Structure formats: structure tokens, C-alpha cells
Amino acid sequence: MAVLDILQYPDERLKQLSVEVSNFDTSLQYFINDLLETMYAGPGGVGIAAPQVGYFKRIAIVDVSKNPKLVSNGCMILINPEIKKWEGMKIGREGCMSVPDFTGNVIRAEAIEVHAQNVEGKWQTFSCVGYEARAVQHELDHLDGLLFLDRLVSRRTDLFQRKKYKKK
């Protein structure tokens, strides 16, 4: 396994649309393992999407389970994901490994249902609430070439210089 390099804003590749995964083979599993290692190596790594490492396939990973106070589905490998339902809206602060120097306030659904394939290609559905729902929505945006910066109501009032950024 390897820690992959993360693309940093303003790299234009972060705006690229990702394509569906069609081959569920061993090379996919190896890539997922590298993506997991990259996510866990990052400070506060609770999510990562394949485009952040320059691989433009519809793959995202979210794992907020390290915080026992949060409701969680554990480590979710989301391949070809689609949000099927959402409800409630709430503003919250987000950061991103591809935008390491800033955080911002973004409005997201409070609860979602996401349908995705696993590494074997089998379909599964996850119900996510709160922080986990926010993290899934954030990562799925990467698959469509969006950053949290694109969701800010105002860069003047909703974008903040990160006060501290722990590097491992």
C-alpha cells in the first residue's frame, strides 16, 4: 500500500468529472487500499475521493467511526454512488485535504440515503445523518468536479483561514 499525492487547489484537474467504475478487479482493490491509506494518513482524514489523487473514477471513501460520539456506518467504500434521498438542511464548517489552508461554511442535507456499489460490484444502501451525511456529500461533490469552495454562499463571509493544520 502507498500514500498517494493529493491534488491541491487551484489544480484544474479537481474540476474534472469522474466516470463510472465498470471493472471490479484486483487493480480496483489495490487502488482502494492505497486510497484508504492516503485518507488515514491525512490530518483529520474522514473522507477522500479518487479525483483528489488524480484518478477520475466515481470512488469515494468515508469513515467517521473514530469519533465514538457520532452515528456511523463505519468505513464506507462508495463506488458509483448516488444520493437517493435527502432531508433537512444545515450549515456547517468543512475542510478538505485538497484545500488545506481554508475551511468554510456550507449548507448540506442533514440526512441522506446513498446507494453505491462495493469493491465486488454489489449494490448497497447507507442511511447517513449529521456529520457522516455531510462528509458523504462533500466527497461525492469531488466526483462531479466540485469543491466546498464552490458551495460557499459568500467567499467574503463564509471562508476562513485555517488557524492550525496538524500535519503527520
C-alpha positions as CSV (number, residue, x, y, z in Angstrom):
1,M,0.0,0.0,0.0
2,A,1.1,3.6,-0.6
3,V,0.2,7.1,0.4
4,L,-0.8,8.9,-2.8
5,D,-0.2,12.6,-3.6
6,I,-3.2,14.8,-3.1
7,L,-4.1,17.4,-5.7
8,Q,-4.2,20.9,-4.2
9,Y,-6.5,23.8,-5.1
10,P,-6.2,25.5,-7.6
11,D,-5.2,22.5,-9.7
12,E,-7.6,22.4,-12.6
13,R,-7.9,18.6,-12.5
14,L,-10.0,19.0,-9.4
15,K,-12.8,20.3,-11.6
16,Q,-12.8,17.2,-13.8
17,L,-15.8,15.0,-13.9
18,S,-15.3,11.3,-12.9
19,V,-16.5,8.4,-14.9
20,E,-18.3,5.3,-13.6
21,V,-16.3,2.2,-12.5
22,S,-17.0,-0.8,-14.7
23,N,-14.2,-3.2,-13.8
24,F,-14.3,-4.7,-10.3
25,D,-11.0,-6.4,-10.4
26,T,-7.9,-6.7,-8.3
27,S,-6.4,-3.5,-9.6
28,L,-9.5,-1.7,-8.2
29,Q,-8.9,-3.3,-4.8
30,Y,-5.3,-2.3,-4.8
31,F,-6.3,1.3,-5.6
32,I,-8.9,1.3,-2.8
33,N,-6.3,0.1,-0.4
34,D,-3.9,3.0,-1.4
35,L,-6.8,5.4,-1.2
36,L,-7.7,4.2,2.4
37,E,-4.0,4.6,3.5
38,T,-3.9,8.1,2.0
39,M,-7.1,9.1,3.8
40,Y,-6.0,7.8,7.2
41,A,-2.5,9.4,6.7
42,G,-4.1,12.9,6.3
43,P,-4.9,15.1,9.3
44,G,-8.5,14.6,10.3
45,G,-8.9,12.1,7.4
46,V,-12.6,11.1,7.5
47,G,-13.1,11.1,3.7
48,I,-11.4,11.0,0.4
49,A,-12.4,10.8,-3.3
50,A,-10.5,9.3,-6.1
51,P,-10.2,12.6,-8.1
52,Q,-8.3,14.1,-5.2
53,V,-5.4,11.8,-6.1
54,G,-5.8,12.2,-9.9
55,Y,-7.9,9.1,-10.5
56,F,-11.1,10.2,-12.2
57,K,-13.4,7.3,-11.4
58,R,-16.5,7.5,-9.2
59,I,-15.0,6.3,-6.0
60,A,-15.2,7.8,-2.5
61,I,-14.5,6.6,1.0
62,V,-16.0,8.0,4.2
63,D,-15.2,6.8,7.7
64,V,-16.2,8.9,10.7
65,S,-16.1,6.0,13.1
66,K,-13.0,7.1,15.0
67,N,-15.3,9.6,16.9
68,P,-17.4,7.4,19.1
69,K,-19.9,10.2,19.7
70,L,-21.0,10.1,16.1
71,V,-23.6,7.9,14.4
72,S,-21.7,6.0,11.8
73,N,-21.8,3.2,9.2
74,G,-18.2,2.5,9.7
75,C,-15.8,2.6,6.7
76,M,-17.9,3.1,3.6
77,I,-16.4,2.3,0.2
78,L,-18.7,4.1,-2.2
79,I,-18.3,3.1,-5.9
80,N,-20.6,4.7,-8.4
81,P,-22.6,6.4,-5.6
82,E,-25.8,8.3,-5.9
83,I,-27.8,10.1,-3.2
84,K,-31.3,8.8,-3.5
85,K,-33.0,10.7,-0.6
86,W,-32.1,13.7,1.5
87,E,-33.9,15.8,4.1
88,G,-33.3,18.8,6.2
89,M,-30.6,21.4,5.6
90,K,-28.0,22.7,7.9
91,I,-25.0,25.0,7.7
92,G,-21.7,23.6,8.9
93,R,-17.9,24.1,8.7
94,E,-15.9,22.0,6.2
95,G,-12.3,21.5,5.4
96,C,-10.6,19.5,2.7
97,M,-7.3,17.8,2.1
98,S,-7.2,19.5,-1.4
99,V,-7.8,22.9,0.2
100,P,-5.5,22.7,3.3
101,D,-5.3,26.3,4.2
102,F,-9.0,27.1,4.4
103,T,-12.3,26.0,5.9
104,G,-15.8,27.2,5.0
105,N,-19.4,27.2,5.9
106,V,-21.5,25.1,3.6
107,I,-25.2,24.2,3.6
108,R,-25.8,20.4,3.3
109,A,-28.6,18.0,3.8
110,E,-28.8,16.7,7.4
111,A,-29.8,13.2,6.5
112,I,-29.2,11.2,3.2
113,E,-29.6,7.8,1.7
114,V,-26.8,6.9,-0.6
115,H,-26.8,3.9,-3.0
116,A,-23.4,2.6,-4.1
117,Q,-21.5,-0.5,-5.2
118,N,-18.9,-2.1,-3.0
119,V,-15.5,-3.5,-4.2
120,E,-17.2,-6.6,-5.5
121,G,-19.7,-4.6,-7.5
122,K,-22.7,-5.4,-5.2
123,W,-25.2,-2.6,-4.6
124,Q,-25.7,-1.4,-1.0
125,T,-27.6,1.4,0.6
126,F,-26.5,3.5,3.5
127,S,-28.5,5.9,5.7
128,C,-26.3,8.7,6.9
129,V,-27.1,11.5,9.4
130,G,-25.3,14.5,10.7
131,Y,-21.5,14.8,10.3
132,E,-21.4,11.5,8.3
133,A,-24.1,12.7,5.9
134,R,-22.1,16.0,5.5
135,A,-18.8,14.0,4.8
136,V,-20.5,11.8,2.2
137,Q,-22.0,14.8,0.4
138,H,-18.6,16.6,0.5
139,E,-16.8,13.6,-1.0
140,L,-19.4,13.0,-3.7
141,D,-19.0,16.6,-4.8
142,H,-15.4,15.7,-5.8
143,L,-16.7,13.2,-8.2
144,D,-18.6,16.0,-10.0
145,G,-15.6,18.3,-10.0
146,L,-16.8,20.4,-7.1
147,L,-15.0,21.6,-4.0
148,F,-16.6,23.0,-0.8
149,L,-15.4,26.4,-2.2
150,D,-18.0,26.1,-4.9
151,R,-20.8,25.7,-2.4
152,L,-20.0,28.8,-0.2
153,V,-22.7,31.4,-0.2
154,S,-20.1,34.1,0.1
155,R,-16.3,33.8,0.0
156,R,-16.2,37.0,2.0
157,T,-18.2,35.8,5.0
158,D,-18.1,32.0,4.8
159,L,-14.4,31.3,4.0
160,F,-11.9,31.2,6.9
161,Q,-8.1,30.8,7.0
162,R,-7.3,27.6,8.9
163,K,-5.9,28.5,12.3
164,K,-4.0,25.3,12.7
165,Y,-3.5,22.3,10.4
166,K,-1.8,19.3,12.0
167,K,0.5,17.5,9.7
168,K,1.6,14.0,10.5
